[in-house]
Amino acid sequence: MALNEILLGLLLLAGLAYYFRQAFASQKNKARIVDLLVVGIILFTRPKIHVHVKTDPLMIAGILVFAYAWGTLIIEKFWEGYKGNENR
């Protein structure tokens, strides 16, 4: 890996961290902004995944978006149940 690629990767990670921090500080539509950032990252990294996995890139992106939404739903329902049992 060249030094330029490493620096570009670090710059990209710093930018993503900044945007996620700003999204969590948002008062309105925080969850929607974070969801769109995650979907954007999935679509951005899709070509890199396609090189390693010989499958249609659009199918890979669809599976990753579905898995993200499913995981988010499970975590949300867990916390709803946990907080519901806590009040009893």
Backbone as CSV, one residue per row, in Angstrom:
resi,resn,N_x,N_y,N_z,CA_x,CA_y,CA_z,C_x,C_y,C_z
1,MET,0.836,-1.173,0.000,0.000,0.000,0.000,0.885,1.241,0.000
2,ALA,0.574,2.143,-0.847,1.354,3.363,-0.939,0.948,4.326,0.178
3,LEU,1.851,5.212,0.482,1.598,6.197,1.525,0.396,7.068,1.178
4,ASN,0.224,7.375,-0.100,-0.914,8.189,-0.528,-2.239,7.490,-0.227
5,GLU,-2.308,6.178,-0.454,-3.529,5.431,-0.183,-3.839,5.405,1.305
6,ILE,-2.817,5.275,2.117,-3.009,5.262,3.573,-3.520,6.613,4.050
7,LEU,-2.908,7.680,3.563,-3.339,9.027,3.963,-4.761,9.319,3.485
8,LEU,-5.092,8.891,2.274,-6.439,9.086,1.756,-7.458,8.303,2.583
9,GLY,-7.107,7.073,2.973,-7.991,6.272,3.820,-8.212,6.908,5.180
10,LEU,-7.145,7.436,5.777,-7.270,8.101,7.073,-8.118,9.370,6.965
11,LEU,-7.943,10.100,5.877,-8.738,11.297,5.654,-10.212,10.945,5.481
12,LEU,-10.480,9.877,4.762,-11.861,9.419,4.573,-12.482,8.991,5.900
13,LEU,-11.740,8.261,6.712,-12.256,7.841,8.019,-12.519,9.037,8.927
14,ALA,-11.634,10.019,8.901,-11.836,11.216,9.714,-13.086,11.968,9.256
15,GLY,-13.286,12.045,7.950,-14.489,12.698,7.432,-15.756,11.974,7.832
16,LEU,-15.730,10.646,7.744,-16.902,9.857,8.145,-17.195,10.023,9.627
17,ALA,-16.157,10.008,10.451,-16.345,10.194,11.892,-16.969,11.561,12.171
18,TYR,-16.506,12.580,11.460,-17.064,13.926,11.630,-18.538,13.953,11.252
19,TYR,-18.905,13.355,10.115,-20.299,13.372,9.682,-21.201,12.583,10.619
20,PHE,-20.723,11.443,11.137,-21.525,10.690,12.095,-21.702,11.482,13.389
21,ARG,-20.657,12.182,13.810,-20.750,13.005,15.018,-21.773,14.120,14.822
22,GLN,-21.745,14.745,13.668,-22.716,15.797,13.368,-24.132,15.236,13.289
23,ALA,-24.274,14.038,12.738,-25.594,13.418,12.626,-26.168,13.111,14.000
24,PHE,-25.342,12.618,14.914,-25.829,12.312,16.256,-26.141,13.573,17.041
25,ALA,-25.537,14.697,16.678,-25.823,15.965,17.351,-27.063,16.639,16.782
26,SER,-27.563,16.155,15.677,-28.726,16.750,15.030,-29.960,16.571,15.901
27,GLN,-30.808,17.586,15.913,-32.029,17.525,16.711,-33.174,16.862,15.956
28,LYS,-33.199,17.052,14.639,-34.287,16.509,13.824,-33.742,15.410,12.912
29,ASN,-34.504,14.370,12.741,-34.205,13.292,11.794,-32.839,12.636,12.012
30,LYS,-32.421,12.509,13.246,-31.121,11.911,13.549,-31.012,10.500,12.990
31,ALA,-32.010,9.683,13.218,-31.965,8.288,12.770,-31.946,8.204,11.244
32,ARG,-32.722,9.055,10.591,-32.766,9.026,9.129,-31.417,9.442,8.534
33,ILE,-30.780,10.436,9.112,-29.481,10.885,8.612,-28.442,9.786,8.771
34,VAL,-28.418,9.140,9.916,-27.464,8.052,10.145,-27.726,6.905,9.188
35,ASP,-28.995,6.566,8.982,-29.338,5.493,8.047,-28.848,5.810,6.638
36,LEU,-29.046,7.034,6.203,-28.592,7.410,4.864,-27.070,7.399,4.758
37,LEU,-26.382,7.790,5.822,-24.921,7.709,5.812,-24.455,6.256,5.687
38,VAL,-25.092,5.355,6.412,-24.714,3.940,6.345,-25.006,3.370,4.953
39,VAL,-26.161,3.687,4.390,-26.481,3.201,3.047,-25.489,3.769,2.037
40,GLY,-25.111,5.021,2.195,-24.108,5.615,1.312,-22.771,4.914,1.406
41,ILE,-22.362,4.556,2.614,-21.095,3.831,2.798,-21.185,2.462,2.141
42,ILE,-22.327,1.788,2.300,-22.501,0.472,1.684,-22.395,0.574,0.165
43,LEU,-23.072,1.547,-0.413,-23.022,1.700,-1.865,-21.642,2.137,-2.339
44,PHE,-20.933,2.907,-1.523,-19.594,3.347,-1.882,-18.598,2.183,-1.879
45,THR,-18.737,1.279,-0.913,-17.787,0.165,-0.798,-18.189,-1.040,-1.641
46,ARG,-19.355,-1.002,-2.256,-19.850,-2.130,-3.048,-18.881,-2.587,-4.132
47,PRO,-18.265,-1.701,-4.916,-17.333,-2.186,-5.943,-16.111,-2.900,-5.357
48,LYS,-15.663,-2.473,-4.187,-14.510,-3.118,-3.559,-14.861,-4.523,-3.064
49,ILE,-16.093,-4.698,-2.608,-16.546,-6.021,-2.170,-16.707,-6.941,-3.374
50,HIS,-17.194,-6.398,-4.477,-17.434,-7.175,-5.691,-16.152,-7.811,-6.215
51,VAL,-15.015,-7.182,-5.992,-13.738,-7.737,-6.446,-13.443,-9.050,-5.723
52,HIS,-13.784,-9.130,-4.444,-13.473,-10.311,-3.641,-14.558,-11.380,-3.694
53,VAL,-15.797,-10.972,-3.896,-16.920,-11.900,-3.948,-17.493,-11.835,-5.354
54,LYS,-17.491,-12.935,-6.042,-17.936,-12.958,-7.434,-19.457,-13.060,-7.508
55,THR,-20.114,-11.976,-7.173,-21.566,-11.891,-7.204,-21.942,-10.528,-7.774
56,ASP,-23.178,-10.397,-8.223,-23.668,-9.138,-8.757,-23.520,-8.031,-7.698
57,PRO,-22.889,-6.908,-8.033,-22.686,-5.837,-7.045,-23.981,-5.265,-6.481
58,LEU,-25.022,-5.195,-7.297,-26.292,-4.666,-6.809,-26.918,-5.617,-5.791
59,MET,-26.758,-6.917,-5.995,-27.272,-7.890,-5.045,-26.520,-7.788,-3.711
60,ILE,-25.213,-7.592,-3.785,-24.423,-7.426,-2.560,-24.904,-6.204,-1.787
61,ALA,-25.104,-5.084,-2.495,-25.581,-3.867,-1.838,-26.952,-4.092,-1.222
62,GLY,-27.836,-4.777,-1.933,-29.171,-5.059,-1.401,-29.124,-5.905,-0.145
63,ILE,-28.281,-6.920,-0.155,-28.147,-7.779,1.029,-27.613,-6.987,2.213
64,LEU,-26.616,-6.131,1.970,-26.040,-5.340,3.060,-27.035,-4.322,3.611
65,VAL,-27.796,-3.674,2.750,-28.807,-2.715,3.214,-29.890,-3.448,4.001
66,PHE,-30.335,-4.611,3.507,-31.334,-5.400,4.225,-30.801,-5.833,5.593
67,ALA,-29.567,-6.308,5.639,-28.986,-6.748,6.909,-28.869,-5.583,7.897
68,TYR,-28.517,-4.410,7.399,-28.436,-3.237,8.271,-29.814,-2.892,8.833
69,ALA,-30.834,-2.870,7.975,-32.180,-2.534,8.428,-32.706,-3.582,9.407
70,TRP,-32.446,-4.856,9.118,-32.900,-5.932,9.987,-32.223,-5.836,11.360
71,GLY,-30.919,-5.604,11.360,-30.191,-5.455,12.621,-30.677,-4.263,13.424
72,THR,-30.949,-3.157,12.741,-31.465,-1.973,13.414,-32.822,-2.249,14.044
73,LEU,-33.679,-2.952,13.323,-34.998,-3.305,13.846,-34.883,-4.202,15.078
74,ILE,-34.031,-5.189,15.022,-33.862,-6.105,16.157,-33.373,-5.351,17.390
75,ILE,-32.393,-4.476,17.212,-31.862,-3.715,18.346,-32.929,-2.789,18.913
76,GLU,-33.695,-2.140,18.040,-34.752,-1.240,18.492,-35.816,-1.996,19.282
77,LYS,-36.230,-3.144,18.784,-37.249,-3.938,19.489,-36.714,-4.481,20.807
78,PHE,-35.437,-4.835,20.853,-34.837,-5.292,22.102,-34.928,-4.202,23.163
79,TRP,-34.547,-2.969,22.788,-34.567,-1.878,23.769,-35.993,-1.516,24.178
80,GLU,-36.947,-1.633,23.253,-38.338,-1.406,23.618,-38.793,-2.418,24.663
81,GLY,-38.480,-3.690,24.452,-38.841,-4.715,25.404,-38.122,-4.566,26.722
82,TYR,-36.862,-4.203,26.664,-36.063,-4.024,27.879,-36.618,-2.874,28.724
83,LYS,-36.940,-1.770,28.081,-37.484,-0.637,28.815,-38.895,-0.917,29.303
84,GLY,-39.651,-1.730,28.562,-40.993,-2.106,29.001,-40.963,-2.988,30.232
85,ASN,-40.001,-3.898,30.319,-39.869,-4.770,31.493,-39.285,-4.021,32.683
86,GLU,-38.522,-2.990,32.408,-37.890,-2.207,33.472,-38.936,-1.424,34.278
87,ASN,-40.027,-1.039,33.624,-41.063,-0.244,34.291,-41.981,-1.073,35.154
88,ARG,-41.923,-2.373,35.077,-42.816,-3.236,35.868,-42.378,-3.378,37.267
